Amino acid sequence: MDPRVREHAEIIVDHSTAVQPDDEVVIRGHPVAEDLMVAVAELCGERGANISVRASSSRVDRAYRKAIDAEDISISEVSLAGVKEADVAIGIRADANTFETSDVDPEKNSVMAKVNKEIQDIMMDKRWLGTQYPAPANAQDAEMSTDAYENFVWDAIIKDWDAVREHQQQLVEILDPGDEVHIVSGDSTDIRMSIDGNPTQNDYAEHNLPGGEVFTAPLPDSVEGEVLFDKPLMAQGREVQDVSLRFEDGEVVEHAAAKNEEVLTAVLNTDEGAKRLGELGIGMNRDIDQFTYNMLFDEKMGDTVHMALGRAYDDTVGEDNEGNDSAMHMDMIVDMSEDSFIEVDGETVQRDGTFVFEDGFEA
């Protein structure tokens, strides 16, 4: 076993989820990630925790979704009970075929998301973590050899996360007391939103591994303007390209996509909250230096911002503010490396990907 697998597992168990004796730990992962699942299970055993292991399979998931009628989809009481009893939930992503579910009806996927919203709500109150094992199928998506992808993944994950926290805290201290955020990129993105009273969170690998972003929630009705998400994304087993949204009073009033627009339409129609933004995130992980069609990494990439349609995380909503509620949370990325800037209350805090507190910043 590659020694980096053990290092990855130690970050999961000790840093991200802080597994304790007698914790009930759910470990979910694809069989291709067995080495990492084994290492996590071993560490949980050493710490005196109890584990429940669940295999995930996109082939199994596809077969079920293709076979069931949308009106027959309902919440799994067994899954619901398992989530309620868990103290820690660890999800290890890996794929044999990242396009396995590409022929499932997007509207059926939206129904599934709504039905499982209760499970997601409960999960968010647990010590949860999502991470990636460097599987060959994911390396293919990134157009890398398996060896190169392993190096890429573990370079982004095996880091001094306390040092990352300190660096990113500089941006938190700018955003946290701020009100209006203005984002411009080229002539295709010019969008404003208020974050007044909403906490800014410093992601240093507590829930997502890798970490490497600073994020908050816009006030749901405050978003105005247009944005072109010029990085593609994988959604429901399909590649969606060049998503364009126009907002008025916080709501999407026009939308388009150059490829698989029907997926975007189905997402927007999931519920009322899916038509509004639930997250503004700014990528800061410089070890993620190329796009890989994997949102867990791509949204953390330096020189990017991302926005998510749908659900706002509870810890980004101020006590006196209303959060955006939705069964959906779909992240999309804007490249900020050229001809771009971010302003907070009229002050430029990033230009062409460089922050005001970094060398090379030009106001």
C-alpha positions in Angstrom: 0.0 0.0 0.0 1.3 3.5 -0.9 2.3 5.2 2.4 0.4 8.3 1.3 -2.8 6.3 1.7 -2.1 6.0 5.5 -1.3 9.7 5.7 -4.6 10.5 3.9 -6.5 8.3 6.3 -4.8 9.9 9.3 -5.9 13.3 8.2 -9.5 12.0 7.7 -9.7 10.3 11.1 -7.7 12.7 13.3 -8.0 16.2 11.7 -11.2 16.2 9.7 -13.6 14.0 11.8 -11.7 13.7 15.2 -12.9 10.1 15.7 -13.3 9.2 19.4 -13.7 5.9 21.3 -17.2 4.5 20.9 -18.1 6.8 18.0 -20.5 5.2 15.4 -18.6 5.8 12.1 -20.2 5.2 8.7 -17.6 4.6 6.0 -19.0 4.7 2.5 -16.8 4.2 -0.6 -16.5 2.5 -4.0 -14.6 -0.8 -4.0 -11.8 0.8 -6.1 -11.0 2.9 -3.0 -10.6 -0.2 -0.8 -7.0 0.6 0.3 -8.2 4.0 1.8 -11.3 2.4 3.3 -9.0 -0.3 4.9 -6.7 2.4 6.3 -9.6 4.4 7.7 -11.2 1.3 9.2 -7.9 0.3 10.9 -7.4 3.8 12.4 -11.0 3.8 13.7 -10.3 0.4 15.3 -7.2 1.7 16.9 -9.2 4.6 18.4 -11.9 2.3 19.7 -14.7 3.4 17.4 -17.5 1.3 15.9 -17.8 1.2 12.1 -20.4 0.4 9.5 -19.1 0.0 6.0 -21.3 0.7 3.0 -20.2 0.0 -0.6 -21.2 2.5 -3.2 -21.6 1.8 -6.9 -22.8 4.1 -9.7 -23.8 1.0 -11.7 -26.2 -0.1 -8.9 -27.4 3.4 -8.4 -28.1 3.7 -12.2 -29.9 0.4 -12.4 -32.3 1.5 -9.5 -32.9 5.0 -10.9 -33.6 3.7 -14.4 -36.0 1.0 -13.1 -38.1 2.9 -10.6 -41.0 5.3 -11.6 -40.5 8.8 -10.3 -43.8 8.7 -8.4 -42.6 5.6 -6.5 -39.4 7.2 -5.2 -39.5 7.6 -1.4 -37.0 7.9 1.4 -35.2 4.8 2.6 -36.1 4.3 6.2 -33.0 2.1 6.7 -30.7 4.9 5.4 -32.5 7.5 7.5 -32.1 5.4 10.6 -28.4 4.8 9.9 -27.8 8.5 9.5 -29.6 9.3 12.7 -27.5 6.9 14.7 -24.2 7.9 13.2 -21.7 10.2 14.9 -19.3 10.4 12.0 -20.0 9.9 8.2 -17.0 9.5 5.9 -17.6 9.4 2.2 -14.8 8.3 -0.1 -15.3 9.2 -3.7 -13.9 7.0 -6.5 -15.3 5.9 -9.8 -15.0 3.1 -12.3 -17.0 5.2 -14.9 -17.8 8.8 -14.2 -20.5 8.8 -16.9 -22.3 5.7 -15.5 -25.5 7.6 -14.7 -25.5 9.8 -17.8 -28.7 8.2 -19.2 -30.8 8.7 -16.1 -33.6 11.2 -16.5 -32.5 14.5 -15.0 -36.0 15.2 -13.6 -35.9 11.8 -11.8 -32.6 12.8 -10.3 -34.2 16.0 -9.0 -37.1 14.0 -7.4 -34.5 11.8 -5.7 -32.7 14.9 -4.3 -36.0 16.2 -2.9 -36.9 12.9 -1.3 -33.5 12.5 0.3 -33.3 16.1 1.6 -34.2 14.9 5.2 -31.2 12.6 5.2 -28.9 15.4 4.0 -30.3 17.8 6.6 -29.5 15.3 9.4 -26.1 14.6 7.9 -25.1 18.2 8.0 -25.3 18.1 11.8 -22.9 15.2 12.1 -19.1 15.1 11.8 -19.0 14.4 8.1 -16.3 14.4 5.5 -16.2 13.9 1.7 -12.8 13.0 0.1 -11.4 11.5 -3.1 -9.3 8.4 -3.7 -7.2 8.7 -6.9 -9.0 6.1 -9.0 -8.1 5.5 -12.7 -11.5 6.7 -14.0 -11.0 10.0 -12.2 -7.5 10.2 -13.6 -9.0 9.8 -17.1 -11.3 12.7 -16.6 -8.4 14.8 -15.6 -6.5 13.6 -18.6 -3.6 12.4 -16.5 -1.8 9.1 -16.0 -2.8 7.2 -12.9 0.6 8.0 -11.3 0.3 11.7 -12.1 -3.2 11.8 -10.7 -2.1 10.1 -7.5 0.6 12.8 -7.1 -1.9 15.6 -7.8 -4.5 14.3 -5.3 -2.2 13.6 -2.5 -0.3 16.9 -3.0 -3.6 18.7 -2.6 -4.6 16.6 0.5 -1.4 16.0 2.5 -0.7 19.5 3.7 -0.2 21.5 6.9 -3.8 22.4 7.3 -3.1 24.7 10.3 -0.9 26.8 8.0 -3.6 26.8 5.4 -6.1 28.0 8.0 -3.8 30.9 8.9 -3.3 32.0 5.3 -7.0 31.8 4.5 -8.0 33.6 7.6 -6.7 36.8 6.0 -9.6 36.7 3.5 -12.1 35.7 6.2 -11.3 38.9 8.1 -12.0 40.9 4.9 -15.3 39.2 4.1 -16.7 38.7 7.5 -17.5 42.3 8.3 -18.4 43.1 4.6 -21.7 43.8 3.0 -21.6 44.0 -0.8 -19.4 41.7 -2.9 -18.9 42.6 -6.6 -17.4 40.1 -9.0 -16.3 40.9 -12.5 -14.7 38.6 -15.0 -14.2 39.8 -18.6 -17.3 41.1 -20.3 -19.4 38.0 -19.4 -19.6 38.2 -15.6 -20.7 41.2 -13.6 -22.6 40.2 -10.4 -23.3 41.8 -7.0 -24.6 40.3 -3.8 -24.9 41.1 -0.2 -23.3 38.9 2.5 -24.2 41.3 5.3 -24.4 39.5 8.7 -23.6 36.1 7.2 -20.5 34.4 8.7 -17.5 33.6 6.4 -16.1 30.1 6.9 -12.5 29.0 6.5 -12.3 25.6 4.9 -9.1 23.9 6.0 -10.2 20.3 5.4 -12.8 19.8 8.2 -15.6 18.6 5.9 -14.0 18.6 2.4 -10.6 17.0 1.8 -8.9 18.6 0.2 -9.9 21.9 1.7 -8.7 25.3 0.5 -11.5 27.8 0.1 -13.2 30.6 2.0 -17.0 30.6 1.6 -20.2 32.3 2.8 -23.8 32.7 1.7 -25.4 35.6 -0.2 -28.6 37.0 1.2 -31.1 35.1 -1.0 -32.9 38.2 -2.5 -29.7 40.3 -3.0 -28.1 38.8 -6.1 -28.2 40.9 -9.2 -26.4 40.7 -12.5 -25.1 38.1 -14.9 -22.5 35.4 -14.6 -20.9 33.0 -17.0 -19.5 29.9 -15.4 -16.7 29.3 -17.9 -15.5 26.1 -16.4 -17.5 22.9 -17.2 -19.0 20.8 -14.5 -20.2 17.2 -14.1 -23.8 17.0 -12.9 -25.9 13.9 -12.8 -23.4 12.0 -14.9 -23.3 14.6 -17.7 -20.9 17.4 -18.6 -22.6 20.8 -18.5 -20.7 23.6 -20.3 -20.8 27.4 -20.2 -23.7 27.9 -17.8 -25.0 31.4 -18.1 -27.4 32.9 -15.5 -29.0 36.2 -15.1 -30.4 37.2 -11.6 -33.0 39.7 -10.6 -34.0 40.2 -7.0 -31.9 37.1 -6.2 -33.7 34.7 -8.6 -32.6 33.2 -11.9 -34.7 34.8 -14.6 -32.7 33.6 -17.6 -30.5 30.6 -18.0 -28.6 28.8 -20.7 -25.9 26.2 -21.2 -23.9 25.3 -24.3 -24.1 21.6 -23.5 -26.7 19.6 -21.6 -28.9 22.6 -20.8 -31.7 20.2 -19.9 -29.7 19.2 -16.8 -29.5 22.8 -15.7 -33.2 23.3 -16.3 -34.0 20.3 -14.2 -31.8 21.5 -11.4 -33.5 25.0 -11.4 -36.9 23.3 -11.3 -36.1 21.1 -8.3 -37.7 23.6 -5.9 -37.9 27.4 -5.4 -34.6 27.5 -3.5 -32.8 26.0 -6.5 -33.3 29.2 -8.4 -31.3 31.2 -5.9 -27.6 31.2 -4.8 -26.8 29.4 -1.5 -23.0 29.8 -1.6 -20.2 32.1 -2.7 -16.8 30.4 -2.4 -13.3 31.6 -3.3 -10.7 29.0 -4.2 -7.3 29.3 -2.4 -5.6 25.9 -2.7 -2.5 26.6 -4.9 -1.6 22.9 -5.1 -4.8 22.4 -7.2 -3.2 23.9 -10.3 -5.3 22.4 -13.1 -8.9 21.6 -13.9 -9.9 18.0 -13.4 -13.7 17.7 -13.8 -14.0 17.0 -10.1 -15.7 19.7 -8.1 -14.2 18.6 -4.8 -10.9 19.8 -6.2 -11.9 22.3 -8.9 -13.8 24.6 -6.6 -10.7 25.0 -4.4 -8.4 25.9 -7.3 -6.6 29.2 -6.9 -7.7 32.0 -9.3 -11.4 30.9 -9.2 -14.6 31.7 -7.5 -17.6 29.4 -7.4 -21.3 29.9 -6.7 -23.8 27.2 -5.8 -27.4 27.1 -6.8 -29.6 25.9 -3.9 -28.9 25.1 -0.3 -27.1 27.5 2.0 -25.0 25.8 4.7 -26.3 26.6 8.2 -23.0 27.9 9.4 -22.9 30.5 6.7 -26.3 32.1 7.7 -26.4 34.8 10.3 -28.6 34.5 13.3 -30.9 37.2 12.1 -30.8 36.3 8.4 -32.8 33.9 6.2 -31.0 31.1 4.6 -31.7 29.6 1.2 -33.4 26.2 1.6 -33.3 23.6 -1.2 -32.8 20.0 -1.9 -30.1 21.0 -4.4 -26.6 22.4 -4.0 -24.8 22.6 -7.4 -21.4 24.4 -7.5 -20.2 26.2 -10.7 -16.9 27.9 -11.3 -15.7 31.2 -12.8 -12.1 31.6 -13.9 -10.7 34.7 -12.2 -7.1 34.5 -13.5 -7.3 37.2 -16.1 -9.3 40.5 -16.7 -11.1 40.0 -13.4 -11.5 41.4 -9.9 -13.4 41.0 -6.6 -14.5 44.0 -4.6 -15.8 44.1 -1.1 -17.7 47.3 -0.2 -16.0 49.0 -3.1 -12.4 47.9 -2.2 -10.6 45.6 -4.6 -9.5 42.5 -2.6 -8.4 40.3 -5.6 -7.2 41.1 -9.1 -6.5 38.5 -11.7 -6.4 35.8 -9.0 -4.0 37.6 -6.6 -5.2 38.7 -3.2 -4.5 42.0 -1.6 -2.4 40.3 1.1 -0.3 38.4 -1.5 2.9 39.4 -3.3 2.2 40.8 -6.7 -1.2 42.3 -6.0 -2.0 45.4 -8.0 -4.9 47.6 -7.0 
